[in-house]
Structures are given as structure tokens and as C-alpha cells.
Amino acid sequence: MVKLKASIVSPLDPTSTIPLYRQVYERFVAVIADGTLKPGDRIPSARALMTDLGLARGTVNSAYELLAAEGYVVAQGQAGTIVTPGLRARVPKREVQPKLTASLEAPSFRPDSILPLQMGLPALDAFPRKIWARLGANRIRAMQTFDMVHPPVCGLGELRVAIAAYLQVSRGIMCAPTQVFVTSGYRHSIELISRALLNAGDQVWYENPGYPPTRQLMGMLSLKGVPIPVDNEGIDVACGIELAPRARAAIVTPAHQSPLCVTLSLPRRIALLEWAAQNKGWVIEDDYDGEYRYVSRPLPALKSLDAKGRVLYAGTFSKVLMPSLRLAYLVVPDALTERFEQVVHTLGTGTSHLVQATVTSFMREGHFARHIQRMRRLYAERRDATVAGLESELGDYVDIDAQPGGMHLILRLRGRRSDRRLVASMSENGLYAEALSDWGEGRKAGSALLIAFTNVDSEATAAQLGKRILSLM
């Protein structure tokens, strides 16, 4: 057995947007992939690497935990940690990936990567991986034969109970577990609603500007989407009634309108619910990040005002935990539970039993609520740091919208700069942004960049990113 010296790990770049723990992880993966480090070789102790590279213990531990979780290394107690025996044949030769384009027409909408300022990602560096790994291991050890068959198509019973309890406390939604349906994501939830309640050719309101996949889904589901303008009070309900009074449904983001982050005002919430009740229509509430509000407590969900049973509430674990879970949920009015059960059983879908079980443990033991509270504080800090850092470099060229919540910023470009061209240039240079122009339809949404601040760890990092953006203008 060969012991690897800490000095073989190349120096880290403290100015990089890649977290230090991730840099350590990538360097170990590289020396394993090129054969410098072979199966059975002992890697440096965490203490030795801390001393050699001048890192904090938590940084090194995070890197080693990630290596172990992905099967690169295995701990052997007092004998130290070694490269997993037999790993060599399983380490793929890294291929050069094609450049990602900024086109919103790509099938996945967003890249399966971690790029600076990338939308749709929570703070991955702050996720409690150690707790998650322990809960997952406990679930695996407790696995029984009946856990190995097809998962319940409506969702794991204990998870539905946990979600219902969480929503009652945090979002003001009174619902029974039978009203909760576990899905594989937003698109799955919308498809389920369409199959259960809508017919081909039905008109459906959606926000303009709004989440691009929503309007794409309308076409795929043979629905007639009707774009409704959004202003500083949210979706313009009066305009929707004028354009399509007999629409069968409305898809809205009341907590933080996507992408403008405005909150749907109380008068419009009431007007929307009255329209739905009078016309026997449905309101689909997409509450993708309602937990994250920084100027006051999170607002109650629109569903909490639903006295007539017209609101279907769509939530997700992607923004609060991680996108790779592919786990979301839908809360339907009590009168519709039987109808949705029929549709779900016909479609025969279901998400991983193990993933659902681990999320259940995460919620039951209180980690979920604590994680959201920590992220709310962290995001408030990172939002302020990102704004300060970007303004120090881009203050003469952009105006940054002050938003009460959410997980992204809007950088409005001054002058006649094209957000689409700038987004394309950023993509070619390893940065990520989305063009507000691509989120609007039939009207000018304005020229602006949509960027996430969740993985920007400091004002200095934000300033460095600002310099890179400035060089591309």
C-alpha cells in the first residue's frame, strides 16, 4: 500500500468561484483518473492536508465526505483512508463536454452542471451531506422485502403525512395526507393536473413574463396557453378576464413571481379566487421558493385562502434540498382526491422509494425545518454580498432590482445592450445567466440578466464575477 503525500495535490485557487472543498475533491479525482493514485493507495489524513494546504478542517472533511459518498475512497479506521480497491476499472476517462448554449429551447432548459451564477440551484456547499448520508444509510439498513417492490404511485404514505404536517405549519395550508401526491417535478405535476382536469384545446392563463417551460408544456399537452401580463402586483387578473374569461385554469407564482419576484397582491389574490369560483376554473399555485423571503416572514400560500376548493398547490424539494432528488408534490382539493388517484394509477408513475424514505426521515427529525431556517439566513447574507460585489464593478452599467425574496437577482442593463448577446458571451466564457427577454412573449419584458446568488460565497467572489461580466460587455 502506497501513502500519497499531501504535496501531490496541486495548489488551490482562492480567487476561483469553485468552493475550496470542491477544488480538493476535483484534484483527487484527477490523480485517480490519470493513474497517479491507484486502488489501495493511502491518501493523506485530513490533518496532514489541512496543514499542507492551509485549509480549515471543515473544508477538508467536506471534500473527503464527497469522495467517499461517490465511491472514490473508503475509510479503514486507524489504518487511514485509501482509494477504493478495484476502482481503476470504474473511473471513466473524462470526455470533453460540448459547450452549453444559452438557448432556452434546449430540452433540459438548464444545464446539468454547476456554473457561476447558475439559476435553479440551492446552496450546494451548505447542504448537510453528513446528516443526509446517515439517514440514507439507516434507511438502507432497515430495508425490508416490501420496500423493494414498485413504490406507491401516489407517494410514500409516511412522506405524504410529513408534507401535510409541514404545509400546515409553514405555509398555512390545511390538508390531509390523502390530498398530497408525490411527483417527480413541476412538469410531472402540471401533466397530472392536465390529465385529471383539462381537455385538449382548453384555455389556460400563464404569466408573461414567466417560466419558459410552462408555455412549452401548454403546447405539448395540447392546451391553448394565454399569456397574461405581470406588473408590480403580480398577474393582471382583470386583463386575464378580458382576454380569456372562460379559461379553464391559471398557472401562477404568487409568492415570488417567476422571474420578476413581485408578490401577488391581496386584492388580486381575492379576484383570482373569485374568478375561479364563478367560472369553475382552477388555479395552479407554483410555490417554487415561497420559503425564502428576507424582509419579513414568508407569506401564507394562496392555497390558504382557498375556501371554494379551486386551488391546486405545487411544491418542490429541488429548490430547498437538491434538484437531483427529482421530487416534488401536489396538493389537490379534497373533492378531487379520488379523481387524481384514478389518473395516477393509470399513468403508473412513482419516484424512488429510498429517496422518499430519506426525505421523510429528514423531515421527521427536524432537519428539514432547520435547514430552511439556515438557508433563509445564508441567502439573505449572500444576496446582500452579491449585490454589493456586482455593484462595485457593474454599477455604471446595470440596475439591480431590490426584491423581497427568492433565489435570484435581476440585473437590468442600461442603454441599448442586448441581454441575449451578453448571455451568449457569458456562456462561452464559463458563466451562467438567463436573458429576461427570453422569458417574455408578445411584449417587451426588458433587457436584463437573471442570475442566482445562492452559490456566491462572498462579496469578493461577486466582485470577481462582476469583472468577468464587465469584460464581456
NORVENZI-V230969 format. One record per residue. N is the residue number from 1. PHI is phi in whole degrees, 0 to 359 (none if undefined). PSI is psi in whole degrees, 0 to 359 (999 if undefined). OMEGA is omega in radians with two decimals (NA if undefined). Layout:
n=(N;N)
phi=(PHI;PHI)
psi=(PSI;PSI)
omega=(OMEGA;OMEGA)
This chain:
n=(1;2;3;4;5;6;7;8;9;10;11;12;13;14;15;16;17;18;19;20;21;22;23;24;25;26;27;28;29;30;31;32;33;34;35;36;37;38;39;40;41;42;43;44;45;46;47;48;49;50;51;52;53;54;55;56;57;58;59;60;61;62;63;64;65;66;67;68;69;70;71;72;73;74;75;76;77;78;79;80;81;82;83;84;85;86;87;88;89;90;91;92;93;94;95;96;97;98;99;100;101;102;103;104;105;106;107;108;109;110;111;112;113;114;115;116;117;118;119;120;121;122;123;124;125;126;127;128;129;130;131;132;133;134;135;136;137;138;139;140;141;142;143;144;145;146;147;148;149;150;151;152;153;154;155;156;157;158;159;160;161;162;163;164;165;166;167;168;169;170;171;172;173;174;175;176;177;178;179;180;181;182;183;184;185;186;187;188;189;190;191;192;193;194;195;196;197;198;199;200;201;202;203;204;205;206;207;208;209;210;211;212;213;214;215;216;217;218;219;220;221;222;223;224;225;226;227;228;229;230;231;232;233;234;235;236;237;238;239;240;241;242;243;244;245;246;247;248;249;250;251;252;253;254;255;256;257;258;259;260;261;262;263;264;265;266;267;268;269;270;271;272;273;274;275;276;277;278;279;280;281;282;283;284;285;286;287;288;289;290;291;292;293;294;295;296;297;298;299;300;301;302;303;304;305;306;307;308;309;310;311;312;313;314;315;316;317;318;319;320;321;322;323;324;325;326;327;328;329;330;331;332;333;334;335;336;337;338;339;340;341;342;343;344;345;346;347;348;349;350;351;352;353;354;355;356;357;358;359;360;361;362;363;364;365;366;367;368;369;370;371;372;373;374;375;376;377;378;379;380;381;382;383;384;385;386;387;388;389;390;391;392;393;394;395;396;397;398;399;400;401;402;403;404;405;406;407;408;409;410;411;412;413;414;415;416;417;418;419;420;421;422;423;424;425;426;427;428;429;430;431;432;433;434;435;436;437;438;439;440;441;442;443;444;445;446;447;448;449;450;451;452;453;454;455;456;457;458;459;460;461;462;463;464;465;466;467;468;469;470;471;472;473)
phi=(none;258;263;278;284;298;293;287;282;297;304;270;252;291;270;290;283;279;305;299;298;289;297;299;304;295;291;293;300;295;286;287;294;272;89;299;250;253;306;94;293;272;264;300;292;301;297;296;292;301;293;293;257;68;253;283;302;299;296;294;300;298;295;292;296;292;299;290;297;268;86;282;228;219;279;234;64;293;283;93;246;235;293;305;303;78;286;311;290;264;275;287;286;290;265;285;278;296;297;278;261;269;295;277;271;298;305;271;66;236;291;273;206;234;248;304;73;293;288;84;245;286;286;294;289;259;287;283;297;296;296;300;296;295;296;297;296;298;294;294;296;272;298;246;302;290;281;261;273;300;291;302;292;274;117;298;306;292;287;298;295;296;295;300;295;297;294;298;280;268;240;71;259;270;212;268;304;292;274;263;240;277;234;262;148;303;299;297;297;295;297;298;297;299;293;274;236;243;236;305;92;297;277;224;289;213;287;224;287;199;304;306;301;297;291;292;296;305;295;294;265;61;258;261;287;239;288;245;299;241;234;287;248;98;298;277;297;299;294;298;295;290;281;211;295;259;303;272;200;224;258;226;237;292;292;223;305;264;250;284;69;286;260;296;293;300;302;285;299;296;297;295;293;294;300;297;293;290;256;53;262;235;249;259;266;267;258;286;211;298;290;257;232;248;262;194;293;305;285;299;290;304;303;292;264;278;275;259;69;246;254;251;258;251;244;211;264;297;278;264;243;197;297;294;295;51;225;215;207;228;252;247;304;303;293;258;300;296;299;291;298;298;294;297;293;291;290;69;274;181;259;309;299;296;298;298;294;293;299;301;299;300;283;298;276;88;292;297;297;294;296;297;298;296;293;298;291;296;294;299;293;289;297;297;295;293;300;297;295;290;295;295;254;245;302;275;237;223;243;260;296;271;245;284;194;96;233;216;241;246;257;277;279;279;74;249;288;268;292;296;294;293;299;297;295;298;299;292;246;79;248;232;200;238;272;302;302;280;264;256;213;74;200;280;276;104;263;203;261;255;226;265;250;298;250;266;273;197;295;297;298;297;296;299;294;300;298;294;296;302;292;261;283)
psi=(131;136;126;131;146;331;346;342;120;154;149;160;101;344;353;152;350;126;150;320;325;324;317;313;312;326;322;318;321;316;336;317;323;3;357;320;121;161;133;341;141;135;162;151;159;321;317;318;323;314;316;321;356;40;161;153;318;324;312;317;320;318;316;323;322;319;319;320;328;4;11;324;163;134;141;40;229;342;355;194;134;162;134;123;138;8;330;316;341;353;110;149;125;127;151;122;144;152;139;138;166;6;131;358;358;145;322;355;310;148;150;71;181;99;152;131;15;131;156;4;131;181;91;331;341;4;137;75;325;316;316;317;320;315;318;318;320;319;321;317;329;3;135;173;319;345;352;356;187;136;154;131;334;351;154;129;315;331;320;323;315;320;315;318;317;316;324;319;314;330;2;23;116;111;155;155;329;343;351;126;124;131;178;10;178;313;318;319;316;319;318;316;317;316;329;326;343;162;157;134;350;143;140;125;144;156;145;109;157;174;115;318;336;311;331;322;324;313;317;331;9;33;154;97;139;109;128;129;152;136;200;1;8;201;138;95;319;320;321;318;324;319;320;74;334;19;149;342;163;129;119;159;80;323;304;101;133;110;358;345;9;157;135;121;157;315;322;328;314;317;320;316;322;318;314;318;317;327;7;40;179;142;122;110;111;100;69;333;37;342;339;91;134;347;348;185;151;139;149;152;154;323;331;342;1;90;341;0;46;357;132;124;121;117;171;152;354;317;333;337;278;143;330;346;330;54;128;183;157;129;122;156;148;324;345;358;318;318;316;325;319;314;316;318;327;316;331;26;166;143;167;127;316;317;314;319;320;318;321;312;319;322;314;324;3;359;326;309;319;322;316;318;317;317;327;318;316;317;324;318;316;327;312;318;320;317;314;315;317;320;329;333;328;8;334;355;342;158;127;121;137;112;148;343;197;187;13;168;156;117;102;124;131;159;211;31;143;122;326;316;320;320;318;318;319;318;320;341;24;16;163;137;163;145;125;329;329;351;351;163;125;6;159;117;347;159;112;156;138;119;152;146;358;330;19;113;351;166;324;318;318;320;318;319;322;319;319;319;317;322;343;354;999)
omega=(-3.12;3.08;-3.12;3.08;-3.13;-3.07;3.14;3.08;-3.07;-3.11;3.13;-3.13;-3.09;3.13;-3.10;3.05;3.11;3.14;-3.08;-3.13;-3.14;3.09;3.09;3.13;-3.08;3.12;3.08;3.11;-3.12;-3.11;3.02;-3.09;-3.10;3.05;3.10;3.10;-3.02;3.09;-3.12;3.11;-3.14;3.12;-3.10;3.04;3.12;-3.14;-3.12;-3.13;3.08;-3.10;-3.06;-3.05;3.12;-3.09;3.04;-3.13;-3.11;3.12;-3.14;3.14;3.12;3.13;-3.12;3.11;3.12;3.08;-3.14;-3.12;-3.13;3.01;-3.14;-3.10;3.11;3.14;3.14;3.09;-3.11;3.12;3.11;-3.12;-3.09;3.01;-3.06;3.10;3.14;-3.06;-2.98;-3.10;-3.09;3.14;-3.08;3.01;-3.03;3.12;3.07;-3.12;3.08;3.14;3.11;3.11;-3.12;-3.08;3.11;3.12;3.09;-3.06;-3.07;-3.14;3.12;-3.09;3.06;-3.05;3.04;3.14;3.10;3.09;-3.07;3.10;3.01;-3.12;2.99;3.12;-3.04;-3.13;-3.09;-3.13;-3.11;-3.05;-3.11;3.10;-3.13;-3.13;3.13;3.14;3.11;3.14;3.11;3.13;3.13;3.14;-3.11;-3.06;3.09;-3.11;-3.09;3.07;-3.03;3.13;3.13;3.13;3.10;-3.04;3.11;-3.11;3.12;-3.05;-3.10;3.08;3.11;3.08;-3.11;3.13;-3.14;3.13;3.14;-3.10;3.12;-3.09;-2.95;-3.03;3.08;-3.10;3.10;-3.11;3.07;3.10;-3.14;3.10;-3.09;3.09;-3.13;-3.11;-3.13;3.10;-3.10;-3.11;3.11;3.13;3.13;3.11;3.14;3.11;-3.13;-3.13;-3.06;-2.93;-3.00;3.10;3.11;3.13;3.11;3.06;3.12;3.05;2.91;-2.98;3.14;0.06;-3.11;-3.08;-3.04;3.14;-3.13;-3.13;3.06;3.11;3.13;3.14;-3.11;-3.13;3.11;3.07;-3.14;-3.12;3.12;-3.13;-3.12;-3.09;3.09;3.03;-3.06;3.04;-3.13;-3.10;-3.11;-3.06;-3.14;3.10;3.11;3.12;3.13;-3.08;-3.07;-3.07;-3.09;3.10;-3.09;-3.10;3.05;3.10;-3.04;3.06;-2.97;-3.04;3.09;-3.07;-3.14;0.32;-2.95;3.06;3.06;-3.14;3.11;-3.07;-3.13;3.10;3.14;3.05;3.13;3.13;3.14;3.14;3.10;3.09;-3.12;-3.12;-3.10;-3.07;-3.11;3.09;-3.09;3.05;3.12;-3.10;3.09;-3.09;-2.95;3.11;-3.07;-3.13;-2.98;3.06;-2.93;-3.11;3.12;3.09;3.07;-3.11;3.05;3.13;3.04;-3.14;-3.12;3.11;-2.99;-3.13;-3.06;3.12;-3.12;-3.06;3.00;-3.00;-3.13;3.09;-3.09;3.01;-3.07;-3.06;-3.10;3.10;3.12;-3.13;-3.05;3.10;-3.03;-3.06;3.11;3.14;-3.12;3.08;-3.09;3.06;-3.06;-3.11;-3.07;-3.03;-3.13;3.12;-3.13;3.07;3.11;-3.12;-3.12;3.13;3.10;3.13;3.06;-3.13;3.12;-3.14;-3.03;3.10;-3.09;3.12;3.13;-3.12;3.14;3.08;3.11;3.11;3.14;3.14;-3.06;-3.09;3.07;-3.11;-3.10;-3.14;3.13;3.14;3.12;3.11;3.11;-3.13;3.11;3.10;-3.11;-3.12;3.08;3.12;-3.10;3.08;-3.14;3.14;-3.14;3.11;-3.12;-3.12;-3.14;3.14;3.13;-3.12;-3.01;-3.03;3.13;-3.00;-3.10;2.95;-3.10;-3.13;3.04;-3.08;-3.10;-3.09;3.13;-3.06;3.13;3.11;3.05;3.10;-3.11;-3.06;3.09;3.13;-3.07;-3.13;3.14;3.11;-3.14;-3.14;3.14;3.10;3.12;3.12;3.11;3.13;3.13;-3.09;3.00;3.07;-3.10;2.99;3.03;-3.10;3.11;3.13;-3.11;3.14;-3.13;-3.11;3.05;3.11;-3.12;3.08;-3.08;3.13;-3.06;3.05;3.00;-3.11;3.09;3.08;-2.98;-3.12;3.02;-2.94;-3.11;3.08;3.13;3.10;3.13;3.12;3.09;3.10;3.09;3.10;-3.14;3.10;-3.13;-3.12;-3.10;-3.10;NA)
